C-alpha cells in the first residue's frame, strides 16, 4: 500500500485500534442493513462501502484493502455513480467520514 498504517491511524495504540475496528465493523453492518431497503439503499450503500474500506484496512493492520468483488457488488447495488460520489465525499471531508464511521 502507498501509506504507512501507523501514520494513517495517527499513532494510535493497539487498544485504540481494536476499539476503532469494533466500532467500524458495527457501523459497516448498520449501513449495509439499511442499504438493503430498496431506493434508500442506493443512497446509503456508499456509506457502507466507506466503512468496509476502513474496516478491511484496520482489521488487517494495513496489509489488505478488502475484497474487490464484494466492493463491486455493493457498487452495482448502488448504481455505481452514487456510491463513488459518497465514498469520495467521506474520504475528503474528515468530519463527515468520522461521523459515518462513528468515531
N, C-alpha and C positions, 0 to 999 in steps of 0.2 A: 504494500500500500504506500501511498505517497505521503503519509503523515505518521508521526510518532504517537502511539496510543496514549502515553503518559502526558504528552503535551495536550492532546485532544481532551483528556479528562481534567486538565488543569492541575495535574499532580495530586489527584485525589487518592486517599488511602484505599486499601483493599476493602475495608468495611464500607466506605462510602461508595465505591464502585459496585459492591454487592447490593447495596440499597438502591442505587440508581438502576441497576439491572432489573431488580424485582419490580420497581415502580414502572419502568419502561415496558416490561412484559405485561403487567396488568393493564396499562393504557393501550398497548397494542391489541390485546384481546377485546377490550372495551370498544375501540374504534372498529375492529373487524366485525364484531357482532352488530353494531349499529349499521355498518355498511351492507349487511345482508338484506336490509329493508330496501325494496325497490324504490327508485327515484332518489331517495335520501342517500343511498349507498354511493351513487355516482359523485356526490359531493363530499363524502366522508372517507372514501377509500384512500385518497391521497394522504390523509392524516394517518391511516393505518399503515400505509407504505413507509411514511416517515418514521413512525415508531418502530416498524420492523427493521428498517435500515440501522437505526441506532441500537436496537436490541441485539441484532446479529453481531455488530461490532463490539458491544460491551460484553456479550456472552463469550466471544472468542478472544477477548482482550486484544483486538485489532488485527488478528490473523486472518479473519474471514469476513466477507461483507454480505453473506446470506445467499439464498438460493435464487438465482436469476429467473428460473422458470416460475416459481411461486410469485415473484415480483411481477412478471409479465402477465400472469393470470389475473392478479389484482388490478393491474393497469387496464387490461381488457374489460374487466367488470366496470371500471370507472370511465370507460370510453376514451382512454389514453390521454387526451389533452387536459382534462380537468385535473387528474392526479399529478401530472407533470407540473402544472402551474402551482398546485398546493404544496408539493414537495419542495419546489424551488423557493416558494414564499417562506415556508417553515425553516428552510436552511439559511436563508438570507436574513430574516428578521428573527433575531435571537430571542426576543421576548415572546413572540408567537410560538417558536419552536419549544421553548421551555414550558409554556402553558399547555401545549399539545402533549408533551411528554409527562406532564405532571410534576415537574421538578421545581 
